[in-house]
Amino acid sequence: MSAVAWIAVGSLIVWVWLLLGQGLFWRTDQRLPRRTDPARWPSVAIVVPARDEADMLPVSLPSLLAQDYPGEAEIFLVDDCSKDGTGDLARTLSVRYGGLPLTVSSPGEPEAGWTGKLWAVRHGIALARARKPEFLLLTDADIAHEPDSLRELVAAATTGTADGFDLVSQMARLRVVSGWERLIVPAFVYFFGQLYPFRRVNRAGSGTAAAAGGCVLLRIEAAERARIPESIRQAVIDDVSLARAVQRSGGRIWLGLAERVDSVRPYPRLGDLWRMVSRSAYTQLRHSPLLLAGTVPGLALVYLAPPGTLVTGLLTGDAVAAWAGGAAWAVMAGTYMPMLAYYRQSLWLAPLLPVTALLYLLMTVDSAVQHRRGRGAAWKGRTYARPETAPDR
């Protein structure tokens, strides 16, 4: 066989393995476990870190204030040194909409060794502990919840299994409106599921741990055992770090796709999405040039080789290359279709996944370049030159 044919066959083998051996990552049926209402609704403290979120709060905060929860619940919004009046706006919205009690506070600039978000979360949890809640809901300022969201999360955590869960997380449905969002956003969740197959995360005794930072319900006892957030204070990918810490301390975790939790933050332009991905992509590779050097050809083999070998095979008359490349591309597109359906997008976008993967590859390389230039992970005016991933021990 030709070299092109060997590449095509290699890519097809990888895709068959991904289809069958990577925890059925491509399926989108991991939703909140079936449940019954608990005999007693536990108390919940909702912690919302917010930095310059005046544009998002009018949509997201009223949805939290309006939670229809039978037990005690209170919101702690932590204004992380905002310059756009985030804290004052939150107070105004609380007066206007009523609903759950709201406390707004600001801890000041983070101490050395802390990322800004986790510093704000630390402050919010400290305030919440004075009320002695049984659960914490950690949610972002750009996340909108349906009125029964908290009720569903708590019911799943307390009655989803015989012993319940210590952490229940839902990946909020991201906004998909602009053309760039349609091309890139569903793939973002698809790639995340490929790295952290939800079924493996949810299996008792599994070594795979992940969460989605926009919506995490956490037992207060589990947070204390795992020393959250102190044990992950430098993490940029804080949701995965949190899940690993809870799992390693003996906690049971669950992760799935949301049906009633939505991100309202827009990413209308390619540059917006590029910054979202590139700020943490190199962190995912643990800032390792060796991992980067392996990732680039790996992504090329998995996502770029199928269409490339198909076209080459057709042009040169290489039947094996054309057949294997086409089959790999078909399997790739087929595994992407359930995610497109979940996001209510046209299935005709599935064959374009190699284009999206190429963009993600370039974003990853750019993330490494920015790190080498000392810019590290940048977010809303803060730069973390040497951010850390989740601890390995």
N, C-alpha and C positions, 0 to 999 in steps of 0.2 A: 504493500500500500504506500501511497505517497505520504509526505509529511503532513500535508493538509488533511488527508483522510484520517491519519492517526490523531490529529488534534480534534477533528470532528467526533471521532469515536470516543475519545477521552471525555469530551464535553458531554456527550450523550450518557456515558456511564455515570458521570457526576450527577446529572439531572435525574436519572433513574434512582440513584441513591437518595437524593434530596426528596424525591417524590414519596419514597417508601420508608426511608430510614431516618428522617430528621423530624420525628415526632409529629408527622402529619401537619407541619407548620402552616401549610397553605389553607387549611380549613378555617372557617370563621365562625364555628358554632360554640366556642367557649364563651358562654354568657353566665350571668350570676346563677349559682346553683338554685335548684328548686328548693323552696323553703316553706315553713309555716311561721306564723307570728310567734315570737317568744312569749313565754308566760309573763315576763316583766321586761319592759323596754329599758335598757341601760342608758345612763347619762352619757352625753357626747359633747366634747369641746371641738369646735371647728376652727382650725388654725389656717389663716390665709396670709402668707407673705406677699407683700405688694411693693414694687418699686416703679414709680412713674407709670401708674396704671389708670390714670384719670379717664382715658379713652375706653377702657374695658369695663370699669366698675359699673357704669349705668346699666350694662347688660347682665354682668355676672353677679354682682352683689345682691340685687333684688331677688334673684333666684335662690340664694342661700337664706335670706331673710324670710322667704315665703315657704320654707320647708315644712311640710305637714308631718311632723314627727310626734308620736304619742308620748315619748319620754322627755326628760330634760335635755335641752340643747342650748348652746351659747356660742357666739362667734367671736373670735379674737383676730382682728385684722392688724398685722404688724407693718407699719409704714417704714420701709427700708430706705430712709433718707431721700424720699422723693422730692423732686423739684417742681412738680406740676400740681400740687394741692391734693394728692391722693388721699391723705388722712382726713382733711376737711370735707372732701367730697363724700367719703364713706360715712362720716357723721351725718351729713345732710341727707343722704339716701336712707339712712336708718330712721331718721325723723319722718321722712316723707312716706316710706313704705311700712314702717312698723315691723311686726313679726318677731323673729328671734332676737334676744338681747345681743347688742354689739358693743365690744370694747375695742377702741383704737389706741394703739401705743406705738412708740418708736424707740428702739434700743440704741440708736446712734450708729456710727460706723463700726463695721465688724473688727474684732480683735485679730491680731496676726494669727495666721493658721486657719482661718475660717473663710469659707465662701459666703457671699452676702446673703444668699437665700437661706442657707442653713443657720447662719447667725440669727436671721429673723425668725426662723422656725424654732430655734432654741428659746428665744425670748417668748414667743407665743406659747410654747409648751410649758414654760415656767409659770406664766400667768394662769394657764388652764389648770395646772396641778393644784392651785389653791382652791379650786372648786371640786377637786377629787373626782374627775370624770372617770368612767370605765373605758371609754373609747376616745380616740382622737381621729378626727377627719382632717387630713392634710390635703388641701386643695389649693390650686393656683388662682390668681386674680383674673385670669382670662378664661375660667371654666364656668359654664352655666349648667345648673342642675334642674331637672324637672322636679316638681313639688314633692314627689315620693322617692326621690333619689336616696336620701339618707335612710329612710325607712327600709328600702330594699337592701341597701348595703349592710345595715345592722342585722336584718333578718338573715341574710346570707352568712354573715360572720358567726351568728349565734346558733343557727339551726341548719346551716348548709351541710354539716356532717355531724356525726355523733358527738364529737368533741369540739366542734366549731373551728373557726380559723382565727389565727392571731393577726393576720394581715389580709385584707381583701382590697384589691386594686382593679380599677377599670381604666382601660385606655380610652380616653375621651375621643369622640368622633371629631376629627379635625375639620376645619373649614375647607370646602372644595367648591370654589366659585370661579376663579379666574382660570385661564388656560394653563398657566404654569402650575397652579395648585392641582388641577386635574392630572397633569403629567407626573407630578413629583410626590404629592402628599399620600395617595394610596400606597405608592411604592415604599414610602418611609415606614409605614406600619407593616407592610409585607416583609421588608428587610429586617425589621425589629423582631418579627415573629420567627424569621429564619434563624436569627442569632439566639433567640430565647423562645423555643417552641412552647406555647402556652400549656399544652398537655403535659409536657415534662415539668414545667413549673408547678402545676397543680397536683402532680402525683406525689403522694406521701412517700417520704424517703428519698426523693429525687435530689440530685446535686445541682440542678439548674434553678437559679433564683432570679427573679426580675419583678419589677413593678412599674407602673406608669405614674409619674410624679404628680400629674394633675388631679388624681383622685385616689387617695390611699386611706383606707380605714384601718386603724391600728389599735390593738388593745394596749391600754396603758401599762399593764404588767409586762407585756412583750417589749414595749419601748424601754422600760426600765432594765429588763434583763439584757437587752442588746445595747444599752447605753446610747439610745438615740436622742439627740443627734450628735453627741460628742464623739462617738466612735467613727463617724463618717464626716467630720467637720470640714475636711479639705476636698471632699468629693465634688467633682463637676457633674458627673453622671450620678446624681444623688439618689434617683429612684432605684436603680439597680443596686447601688451600694446599700441602701436601706433594706431592701429585700434580702440581700445576702447576710447582712448583720442579723436580721430577725431569724432567718433560717438557721444560721450557725449557732444561735443561742437556743435552739430547740423549738422554734416557732413553726407553725403550719401556715403556709401562704397560698394565696389564690390570685390568679391574674386572668382577665378576660377582656373582651371588647364590650364597649358601652352601647346601650340603646337609648339611654335617657340622660347622658352626660355629654356635653359638647364644648369644644374649644371655640371661642368667638374671636380669637386673634386672627386677623387677616394676614396673608402672605401673598399679596397680589402680583409682585414682581419676582423675577428670577433672583435678583440680588437679595431680597428678603429671605427667600428659601435657602439660598446659598449660605448666608450668615447663620441661619438656624442650624444647618447641618455641620458646617465647617467648624463652628466654635467648639464642638466636642468630638468630632470624628477622630482626631489623632489621639485624644484621651482614650477612646475605645481601644486603640492599639497600644496603650500603655506607653506612648511616646517612644516606641521602639523603632528605629530605622530598619531593623531586620524584619519585624512584623509588617512594616509598610512595604518593604521590598518583596515580601511574599504575597501581600494582599493585592498589589497591582496586577501581577500576572495571573493570580488566582481569579480575580474578578473578570479579567479579560477572557480567560478560558471558559468560565461559567456563563457569562452574559454576552460577550462580544463575539466569541468564536462561532456560536451557532449560525447567526446570519452571515457572518463573514465566510465561513466554510461552505455554506449553502451556495452563496453567490459565486464563489471561486470554483466550486465543483461544477456548477451549471456552465460557467464560461469556459472551463478547460475540459469538460467532458469527463470529469472524475466522478463516477457514479457513487462510489462509497462516501466521498466527502459530501456530496450533495444530499444523499439519503440520510446520513448520520447527522449532518448539520441541520437539515430540515426537521428531523425527528426531535433533536434536542431543543430546537426553537419552539416546536409545537408543545412539548412537555412544559417548557418554561412559561409559555403563554397560558397554558391550561391551568397551571398552579396559581397564576396571577388573577384569573377570572373571578374566583370567590371574593377576593378583596375588592375588586372593582364593583362587584355586585353589592357588597356591603356599603360601599360609598355611593351607590346608585349612579355609577358612571357607565358609559358605553363599553361593552366588552371589546369593541374594536380597538380600544387602547392597549389591549393585552400584547399584541405583537410589537408595540413600541417600548416594551420594558428594556431592551438593550440600550435604547437611547437614554432612558432614565438612568440606567446603571452606569453608563459612561459619564453622565453628569455627576453622579454620586462619587465615582472614582476620582474625577477632577476635584470635587469638593474635599475629598479626603487628602489628596496631595496638597491642595491649598492649605488645609488645616495644618499639615506638617510644616509647610513653608512658613506660615505665620508663627508657629511655635518657635521655629529656628530663628526667626527675627525678633523673638522676645515678646511677641504680642499675645501668645497663649490663647486661652479661652476668654473672649471678650463678651460682655453682656451689659448693656445699659450703662456705659461709662466706666465699668470696672474690668480690669484685665488680670487674669490669673496665669502668670508666666509658667508656673510648674504645677498645674492641677494634678490631682491624683485620682486614679480610678478606685473602684471598690477594693478594700483590703483583701489579700489572699489568705490570710490566716486569722 
